[in-house]
Amino acid sequence: MNYLIIWIMFAHWAGDFVLQSGWMATNKSKNLKALFLHAATYTTTIIALISVIFSLEIKSILLFGLLNGVMHFGIDGITIRITSHLWQKKSVHYFFVMIGFDQFLHFTALCLTMHFFLM
């Protein structure tokens, strides 16, 4: 069984949630520096974990990580503005629907690029 997808999802979770500071989470909807630092942390986490665990070509891992970091920045740049608006309106259900959709977009990007760069 190929465990690559499981480790990629673990790296995604670590980079998107565990290593995101409170400052990043609070400010990334209104501050490009916070969003950029979040995406940079995410990218570094993906590259580091996948390169340590799997003996894949480093060029492929770097391209995979960098492309997903750029896409992460773009996806979050859009979805965080929507979720911030929903949170302020106290629209809790749709806030979590949007969080779930954000994760769906990230997982889709990871799976598609995994097949292109890492398989």
C-alpha positions as CSV (number, residue, x, y, z in Angstrom):
1,M,0.0,0.0,0.0
2,N,1.2,3.5,-0.9
3,Y,1.3,5.6,2.3
4,L,2.4,8.8,0.5
5,I,-1.1,10.3,0.4
6,I,-1.5,9.7,4.2
7,W,1.8,11.5,4.9
8,I,0.9,14.3,2.6
9,M,-2.4,14.8,4.4
10,F,-0.5,14.7,7.7
11,A,1.9,17.3,6.4
12,H,-1.0,19.4,5.3
13,W,-2.7,19.2,8.7
14,A,0.6,20.1,10.4
15,G,1.3,23.0,8.1
16,D,-2.2,24.4,7.9
17,F,-3.3,24.0,11.5
18,V,-0.6,23.0,14.0
19,L,2.2,25.3,12.9
20,Q,-0.1,28.3,12.1
21,S,0.3,30.8,14.8
22,G,-2.6,32.6,16.4
23,W,-1.3,35.8,14.8
24,M,-1.3,34.2,11.3
25,A,-4.8,32.8,11.9
26,T,-6.2,36.1,13.2
27,N,-4.6,38.4,10.6
28,K,-4.3,36.5,7.4
29,S,-7.7,37.7,6.2
30,K,-6.6,41.4,6.3
31,N,-2.8,41.3,6.2
32,L,-0.9,39.9,3.2
33,K,2.3,39.4,5.4
34,A,0.4,37.1,7.7
35,L,-1.1,35.2,4.8
36,F,2.3,35.0,3.1
37,L,4.0,33.7,6.4
38,H,1.2,31.1,6.8
39,A,1.7,29.9,3.2
40,A,5.5,29.9,3.6
41,T,5.2,27.8,6.9
42,Y,2.8,25.5,5.1
43,T,5.2,25.1,2.1
44,T,8.2,24.5,4.3
45,T,6.3,21.9,6.3
46,I,5.2,20.0,3.2
47,I,8.7,20.0,1.7
48,A,10.4,19.0,5.0
49,L,8.1,16.2,6.0
50,I,7.8,14.6,2.6
51,S,11.6,14.8,1.9
52,V,12.4,13.3,5.3
53,I,10.0,10.4,5.1
54,F,10.2,9.5,1.4
55,S,13.3,9.0,-0.7
56,L,11.9,10.8,-3.7
57,E,13.8,13.1,-6.1
58,I,14.3,16.4,-4.2
59,K,13.5,18.4,-7.4
60,S,10.1,16.8,-7.6
61,I,9.4,17.4,-3.9
62,L,10.5,21.0,-4.2
63,L,8.2,21.6,-7.2
64,F,5.4,19.8,-5.4
65,G,5.8,21.8,-2.3
66,L,6.3,25.2,-4.0
67,L,3.3,24.7,-6.3
68,N,1.1,23.7,-3.4
69,G,2.3,26.6,-1.3
70,V,1.4,29.1,-4.1
71,M,-2.0,27.4,-4.5
72,H,-2.5,27.4,-0.7
73,F,-1.8,31.2,-0.7
74,G,-4.4,31.7,-3.5
75,I,-7.0,29.4,-2.0
76,D,-6.7,30.9,1.5
77,G,-6.6,34.4,0.1
78,I,-10.1,33.9,-1.2
79,T,-11.7,31.5,1.3
80,I,-10.4,33.4,4.4
81,R,-12.2,36.5,3.3
82,I,-15.5,34.6,2.9
83,T,-15.1,32.8,6.3
84,S,-14.2,36.0,8.0
85,H,-17.4,37.6,6.7
86,L,-19.5,34.6,7.7
87,W,-17.9,34.6,11.2
88,Q,-18.7,38.3,11.7
89,K,-22.3,37.6,10.6
90,K,-22.4,34.7,13.2
91,S,-23.4,32.4,10.3
92,V,-21.8,29.4,12.1
93,H,-23.2,26.7,9.8
94,Y,-22.0,28.4,6.6
95,F,-18.7,29.3,8.2
96,F,-17.9,25.6,8.7
97,V,-19.3,24.7,5.3
98,M,-16.7,27.1,3.9
99,I,-13.9,25.7,6.1
100,G,-14.8,22.3,4.7
101,F,-14.8,23.6,1.2
102,D,-11.4,25.2,1.8
103,Q,-10.0,21.8,2.9
104,F,-11.6,20.1,-0.1
105,L,-9.8,22.6,-2.4
106,H,-6.5,22.0,-0.6
107,F,-6.8,18.2,-0.7
108,T,-7.8,18.3,-4.4
109,A,-4.7,20.4,-5.2
110,L,-2.5,18.0,-3.2
111,C,-3.8,14.9,-4.9
112,L,-3.5,16.3,-8.4
113,T,0.0,17.6,-7.9
114,M,1.1,14.4,-6.1
115,H,0.2,12.4,-9.2
116,F,2.1,14.8,-11.4
117,F,5.2,15.3,-9.4
118,L,5.6,12.4,-6.9
119,M,4.3,9.3,-8.6
